[in-house]
Each structure stands twice: as C-alpha cells, then as structure tokens.
Amino acid sequence: MDIMTTTPGAGLGAMIRTWRERLPPSAAGLPVGRARRAVGLRREELADLAGVSVDYVVRLEQGRATTPSAPVVASLARALQLSTAERDHLYRLAQLVPPADGAISGHIPPGVHRVLTRLGDVAVAVFAADWQLIWWNRSWAALFGDPSSVPPRLRNFARERFPVSAGPVRLGLWPVTEVDRDATDAAVVSDLRRATGRFPRDARLAELIRVLSEGNQRFADLWASGAVAAHREEHPSVGPVTVDCDILTDGDSELKIVIMTAVPGSADETKLQLAAIAGPREATSSSHTRR
C-alpha cells in the first residue's frame, strides 16, 4: 500500500519537500557556499523565507502537521516560488480553498521572483493591490527598517499613511517627507479606489477601506483624489538620502514592485551602499522619519 496516498498530510509534505529541493538557493537570492550539499533549499532556508519555524517545516514534510493556515500556505507558496497552478494545488493539499478570482492575491510569480533576486543591492519591496507588504529584501530593511518584527496584518502602507489611532507608527520609516506628503497620500487613496474596482469582492480590501474611512478624516476627504511624487528619506546612520522611487505593476494581480535607486556614482548611491552594509534596522520607531 502506498503510504503517500493513505497517510493524512503525506501528500502535502511530499510536495513541499519536492518543491523545496528543486529551488536553487540562488533563485531565492541566497548565497551558495562551496561546502553546500543540498541542491535546493535547506529546511531552515525555507522556514526563514516563509516566516515559520524550522520545526514546523519538518513537521509539515513528515506529515505530522497537516492543516496549515491560509496565511502560512500563501507564505510557503511565495517562498517556494510556485506557479499559480502549483499554489492552488498546495492549498488543496492543505485542505483549503484556493484564492478565488476577484480576490487580491499575494502570490509572486516565479518569473518575478527571479527578477527580484537579480536586483543585487537595490532596495526593493513587493506590495499586494491593497498595499499590504508581502516581500522585501535586505537592502529595503536596511534603508527603511526590518518589517519582520511587525505582525503581518499591520504591514500595510495605507494603514501607516492614515492611522486610525494615536498609537505608535509601527512602520514609520517609510520613504516620505513633508514635501511630498500630500501627493503621496492622494496617490495611495486613488490607488485603493482603483483596487476596489479591480477586486470588488475582496473582504480584506473592503475592511481596510471601511476602517480608514471611519477612522481617518483625511483619508475620507481624499477618497476621490490621486497623484504621484518622488520620495526622500532620512537614514539615522548615513543621513539624508535622495532616491528615485519607481513602482512597477505585475499583470492582473496588481502587485506593486517598489524599487528605490540613487543616481549612479552619486553621494546618495554611496549612502545607500553604506546603509546596506550596516544591515537591517528596527522598523518600530518613527523618530528618524521626516514628514
């Protein structure tokens, strides 16, 4: 009797292991050492990329954990760089319904993953259509703060631009200053309005709009407006850094790929490089953010 088809969770674990072993570390932006034996990702590397514990990855692969939550499955799909069909299969193996058409997707296609890992030291992050942060690299964390210490549900740019309480800004190191605040606020509101037309049945987006409309008067006033602007950031280690902010959109999923670059050979490029060397900084303080 084939244990892979009769043991609960075995199919899920086998597929996770298969996908993990086929993904070279270079495709995930990880260094490849000479002493490395594994061709694909190690369990600890997958755990780090997906934001789960190594023990949980082991239990999934061994079939001892059989019902991961939807957010965990989504994180695993992104970390494993699955295609849409593979992602949906992963959901079904986890006894979950795949994301429906018309809902905002946090899935990053494999081709986009490959592009992201080839950007080197460029600070880049990926947001879903509702400005939910779903991926970032080391340079982004070094420049704006490491979002990993913030609960996933709070990693949303719109929530930070339009707070609904007087509490601390958890991702306060966003690349926005007083000079471009109005334009950025208007652009975010306009972008969310576009998303409601593109994803009219998405519950998370609807809840975000409701919370911001009821809790932030500025958001309500700007609901029908939109504009774009450049960005400037103050880094505590290297001082003011002027960067170009380019936002690329990926196909029907409306993923937003935010790329921060400085003029080649400029003092700002040197500062960005120094910030990357300094490494990630905490994202829970807004004391160095210029509004």
Backbone hydrogen bonds, N-H to C=O, Kabsch-Sander energy under -0.5 kcal/mol:
donor,donor_aa,acceptor,acceptor_aa,energy
3,I,1,M,-0.8
5,T,2,D,-1.5
6,T,2,D,-0.7
6,T,3,I,-0.5
7,T,3,I,-2.2
10,A,7,T,-2.2
11,G,7,T,-0.5
13,G,9,G,-2.6
14,A,10,A,-2.7
15,M,11,G,-2.0
16,I,12,L,-2.2
17,R,13,G,-2.3
18,T,14,A,-2.3
19,W,15,M,-2.8
20,R,16,I,-2.3
21,E,17,R,-2.6
22,R,18,T,-1.2
23,L,19,W,-0.8
23,L,20,R,-0.7
27,A,24,P,-1.2
28,A,24,P,-0.7
28,A,25,P,-0.9
29,G,26,S,-1.2
30,L,25,P,-2.8
33,G,31,P,-0.6
36,R,33,G,-1.2
41,L,20,R,-2.4
46,L,42,R,-2.2
47,A,43,R,-2.7
48,D,44,E,-2.0
49,L,45,E,-2.4
50,A,46,L,-2.4
51,G,47,A,-1.2
52,V,47,A,-2.1
57,V,53,S,-1.7
58,V,54,V,-2.4
59,R,55,D,-2.5
60,L,56,Y,-2.4
61,E,57,V,-2.5
62,Q,58,V,-2.1
63,G,60,L,-1.1
64,R,59,R,-2.1
65,A,59,R,-1.7
73,V,69,S,-2.4
74,A,70,A,-2.6
75,S,71,P,-2.2
76,L,72,V,-2.6
77,A,73,V,-2.5
78,R,74,A,-2.0
79,A,75,S,-2.6
80,L,76,L,-2.6
81,Q,77,A,-0.5
81,Q,78,R,-0.8
82,L,77,A,-2.2
87,R,83,S,-2.9
88,D,84,T,-2.4
89,H,85,A,-1.9
90,L,86,E,-2.3
91,Y,87,R,-2.2
92,R,88,D,-2.1
93,L,89,H,-2.5
94,A,90,L,-1.6
95,Q,92,R,-1.8
96,L,91,Y,-2.8
103,A,100,A,-1.6
113,H,109,P,-2.2
114,R,110,P,-2.3
115,V,111,G,-1.8
116,L,112,V,-2.6
117,T,113,H,-2.3
118,R,114,R,-0.6
118,R,115,V,-1.1
119,L,116,L,-1.4
122,V,119,L,-1.8
123,A,260,M,-1.0
124,V,122,V,-0.6
125,A,258,V,-1.9
126,V,135,W,-3.0
127,F,256,K,-2.8
128,A,132,Q,-2.6
131,W,128,A,-2.1
133,L,131,W,-0.6
133,L,155,R,-3.3
134,I,126,V,-2.7
135,W,126,V,-1.4
137,N,124,V,-1.6
141,A,137,N,-2.0
142,A,138,R,-2.3
143,L,139,S,-1.9
144,F,140,W,-3.0
145,G,140,W,-0.5
145,G,141,A,-1.5
146,D,281,R,-4.0
149,S,146,D,-0.9
150,V,147,P,-2.2
154,L,151,P,-2.1
155,R,152,P,-1.5
156,N,154,L,-2.1
157,F,131,W,-2.3
160,E,156,N,-1.4
161,R,157,F,-2.2
162,F,158,A,-2.0
170,R,168,P,-0.7
172,G,169,V,-0.8
172,G,283,A,-0.7
176,V,174,W,-2.3
180,D,177,T,-0.6
181,R,177,T,-0.6
181,R,178,E,-0.5
184,T,180,D,-2.6
185,D,181,R,-2.9
186,A,182,D,-2.4
187,A,183,A,-2.2
188,V,184,T,-2.4
189,V,185,D,-2.2
190,S,186,A,-2.5
191,D,187,A,-2.4
192,L,188,V,-2.2
193,R,189,V,-2.1
194,R,190,S,-2.0
195,A,191,D,-1.9
196,T,192,L,-1.8
197,G,193,R,-1.1
198,R,194,R,-1.8
199,F,195,A,-3.3
201,R,102,G,-0.7
202,D,199,F,-1.5
203,A,201,R,-0.6
206,A,202,D,-2.1
207,E,203,A,-2.3
208,L,204,R,-2.0
209,I,205,L,-2.5
210,R,206,A,-2.2
211,V,207,E,-2.6
212,L,208,L,-2.5
213,S,209,I,-2.5
214,E,210,R,-2.2
215,G,211,V,-1.9
216,N,212,L,-1.8
220,A,216,N,-1.8
221,D,217,Q,-2.3
222,L,218,R,-1.7
223,W,220,A,-0.8
225,S,222,L,-2.4
231,H,243,V,-0.7
233,E,241,V,-2.1
235,H,233,E,-0.6
235,H,239,G,-2.0
239,G,235,H,-2.4
241,V,233,E,-3.2
243,V,231,H,-0.9
243,V,241,V,-0.6
244,D,261,T,-3.6
246,D,244,D,-0.6
246,D,259,I,-2.5
248,L,246,D,-0.6
248,L,257,I,-2.6
250,D,255,L,-2.0
251,G,249,T,-0.9
253,S,250,D,-0.5
254,E,250,D,-0.8
254,E,251,G,-1.3
255,L,250,D,-1.0
256,K,127,F,-3.1
257,I,248,L,-3.5
257,I,255,L,-0.6
258,V,125,A,-2.7
258,V,256,K,-0.8
259,I,246,D,-2.9
259,I,257,I,-0.6
260,M,123,A,-2.9
261,T,244,D,-2.0
261,T,259,I,-0.5
266,S,263,V,-2.1
270,T,266,S,-1.6
271,K,267,A,-2.1
272,L,268,D,-2.2
273,Q,269,E,-2.1
274,L,270,T,-2.3
275,A,271,K,-2.5
276,A,272,L,-2.1
277,I,273,Q,-1.9
278,A,274,L,-2.2
279,G,275,A,-1.1
281,R,141,A,-1.5
283,A,146,D,-0.7
289,T,286,S,-1.5
291,R,289,T,-0.6
